[in-house]
Amino acid sequence: MTFKSSIKVASSIAAVSVVATLGFSASTWASDEELRFTIATEAGDRESPHGLAVKRIADIVEEQSDGRITMNVFYQDEIGGPQELFDQLIRGNIDLFLGWPQTSYDERLGVLQLPYLTLGWDEALEAYGTDGWVSEVVGPILSDIGLEYLGPFPEGFGGIATAETYATNYEDARGIKLRSQPIFPLPQTIQAMGFQAVPIDWSEVYTSIQTGVVDGDSSNVIYWDYTYFNDLLDYFVHSKHNFSFYTFLMNQGSWNALDEEDRGIIAGAVEVVVNEQFENAREEDERWIQTAQEEGMEYIVPSDEEMAAWIERVRETVWVEAEESLGEDVMNAVREHASEPQ
């Protein structure tokens, strides 16, 4: 999806972006100022977990500030696709954002999608937590491009959803075309697993599967493939090659302009939602796995041998390739902390 008009959208976003009361001229907003922010999620309508999360943050902030701080909430595709939203966040036209950081500004952010970084729920929640080692690695990188990292929004381990055929190993995967998010190193991961990766933006996935451009989707938890493509897809192979999680980010200019009290209100609202998601993510993912099976989608877990072979092949291929873009320091942290196969 693209903006209907770059000028029109940029203007409309700016109009609802963070605005202090008339007459404001100070470099820092005081806690008695009325503020209006824009918060957007790249994925999910207003009834999705992501949509409910951003709306809940807006409600908490308004309540905690006694109505002094309000947020205009935008949901999936309402004002642009993932890259467009991230661009507007960097520019300050969007203030808060729930989504995947795009690697177009700094390739080191690809560490967030590095395959087989963690191999189990407990390890993943610890690594990707607000105080986890992954967060410690990406926080300074996000700061370098003008963003404040407020916390993670974990979903679960991604898989491979396909129509008519499926694969649980490199040999069987050859010839199967999969949509991949156009974020390094997800297409490279799908290729290393044996599939043919076709980078496609989320808004075009349904049509691409329907018309046979691709045979399925990849790297999402089952919720997305079941909810949006259940009428097209037959199988979900839980390859667990990536731990799918989104990030709460704020434009650093907007963040730095706030005083300590208002920063606390916003950070506190995000923390409430992050903590709830960490408590509920595993149960939520398991619920959707069960629901998808009940509605006819076949759920397949590769054998231990198949998983071990994929892990070895992908790490040997993608991790080596990633070193050039992620840098030695990031990859040293990865090798120090990444889960060891059993």
C-alpha positions, 0 to 999 in steps of 0.5 A: 500500500502507498500513500494516496498523496505524499503531500496530502498524507504528510500534511494530514499526519502533521496536523494530528501529530504532537501539538502543544497548545497555541502560543507554545514556544519553549523547547521542552513541554511542561506538565501543564501543557495540553499535548496531542500525539499520533500513535500508529501500528503497522499491523492489525486492525482495531480489534487485533492484539496490536490494535488493542495495544495501541488503543490501550496505551492511548487510553492509559495516557489520557487517564493518567494525565487527566485528559491533558495528553491525548493520542490519535490512533491509526491502525493497519494501512490507514496512513501507510505501509510499514516502511512509510510509517517508519519513515514518518516516525523518523521524520517526527510526523508520527510520535509513537509506533508499534512495528518492526524497525526497518533496516533501511536506516541502519542495517544493524537492526537486522539483528532483531530478525536474525534466524534461530537466535533463541530456540525456546519461549523462556530464552526468547522472553528473557532475551527480548525483554526490556532488560534483555541482551537483545534490547541492550544491543538495539537500544543504542542503534535505535537512538542513533537514528533518532528513536527512543526504544520503549519496549517489546511486544512479543508474539511467538515463534514464526513459521511457514504457512502454505497452500497445497504443499508443505516442507519440513526440510531443505530438500522438500522446500525447493521450488516452494515460493514464499512471501517474506517480509522485505527486511534483512535477513528474513528473505535470506533466511527463507532462501537458506531453508530451501524455499524461494523467497519473494519479498512482498509488503503485507498489504499485498500478501493476500492477492499474491497467494490468491493469484499464485505469485507465492505459495504461502507466507513466512515468518509470522506467528499462526495468528496472522496466517489463520486470521487473514489467509485461512481460506487460502492456506492449508498448512502451518509448519512451525519452523520457529526460525524467528521469534516474532516481536514488535517494538514500541518506538517514539520519535526522539525529538518528541520524547526529548521535548517532554518533561520528566513527568510526561515521559513517565506517563507515556513510558508507564503506559507502554510498560503496562501493555508490555508486561501484559503481553509478556504474560499472555503471549505464549498462551495467546499463541497456543490458543491460535494454534488450536483455533487454526487446527479446529478450522481446518489448517494442518499444524506441523512440527518438524522432527528434532532432526529436521529442526537441527538440520535447518538450524545448522544450515541457516546459522552457517549461511545467514549468520556469516552473511549478516556479519558484514551488515550487522558488524563484529560487535553485534555478532559477538553479542549474538554468538555469546548469548544465542541459544545452543541447540539441544 
